[in-house]
Amino acid sequence: MKLSMFLIKDQEEAKKLLDAYDYNMRIAAGHILKGEFKKASIYHQNMAHELEQLNELKASKKTIDKINLQLKQIDGEQKQKEFFDRTHIQRLSK
């Protein structure tokens, strides 16, 4: 799985959550094969919790990426305005 879907600061935590998910999935499968469904359900609950945490980390990156894009757009608009203002002043001074 690509850890790039998470913020750099969250990638280590995401890796741990993915490892925990994998562990819980393997243990749950073992309990299912033995007919120990209650035990398996506990591991599945852990997996669901890990997926929720991963989703939150992914959403954080999406939010930050959106904010960064908006800042770049604002910066571009500001530079464009400054260019037009300079061009207008140069025309007026001629």
N, C-alpha and C positions, 0 to 999 in steps of 0.2 A: 504494500500500500504506500502511496505517495504521502510523505509527511508534509509536503509543501502545501497541503490544504489547510495547514495549521500555521499560526504565527510561529516564528523562529523560537520565541521564548516559551511556547507551549509544546514544541515538538517532542521534548523528552517526556513530558507528562503524557502526551498522546501515545507515544511508544509503549509506556508502561501500561496504559489502559488497554491498548491492543493486545499486549502480551497477557494481561490478566483475563481479557475476554477469551483468548485462545485457550488458556489454561482451564477456565470455567467451562468452556464448551466441551473440552476433552473429558473432564471429570463428569459432567452431566451426561454425556453419551455413555460413559461406563456405567453409571447408575441406571440409565434407561435399559441397557442390555441386561442388567441384573433384575429388572422389574422394580427398582427402587425409585418410584416416580416422585415421591415426596422429596427425597434427597435431591433428585435431578431438578425439581422445580426451584429449589433454593439456589442452585447454581445458575439457573436460567434467570432468576430475579437479579442476581449479581451481574449477569451479562446485560440485562436491560438497563441497569443503572450505569454500567460502563458506556453503553451506547448513548445514553442521555448526556453523559459528561463529554463524550467525544463530539456529539452534536453541538454542545455549548461552545467548545473550543473552536469548532469549524465556523460557527456563527460569529464568533468574535473576530476571526480573520476576515470574514466576509464584510462585517461592519467597518473594520479598519481599512480594508481595501476600498470600500465605497467612499469613505471619508477622504482618503488619499486622492482618489480620482476627482472628487469634488474640489479639493484644494488645488489640484493641477489645473482644472478647468477655470477656477477663479483666477489663478495666476496668469493663465493664458489670456483671459479676457482683460485683465489689468494691463498686461503688456501690449495687447492690441489697442486698448484705449490710449495708453501713453504714446504709442506710435502715431495714432491718428491725431492726437493733441499736438505732437511735435510737427507733424506734417501741416496741420492747420496753421500753427504759429508761423512756420516758415513761409507759407503762402501769404499770410497777412503782412509779413515783414518785407515782402518784395514790392 
